[in-house]
Amino acid sequence: MNALIRSNLGVNPDTLSPLEYAEAYNEAIWLEGFRLRNQAELLAAMFGGKKKKG
């Protein structure tokens, strides 16, 4: 969890309150999913795969 917060948000998780930590983790997970979906679409387009909806 700490690594996701650090890498995606550039925030030191040790300085966050429990509520801030939970919010930061949620944002980091969302960003990671967004990034991975975009990467999958890019790779599919580059190598002729069909774009998956959803």
Secondary structure, 3 states (H helix, E strand, C coil): CHHHHHHHHCCCHHHCCHHHHHHHHHHHHHHHHHHHHHHHHHHHHHCCCCCCCC
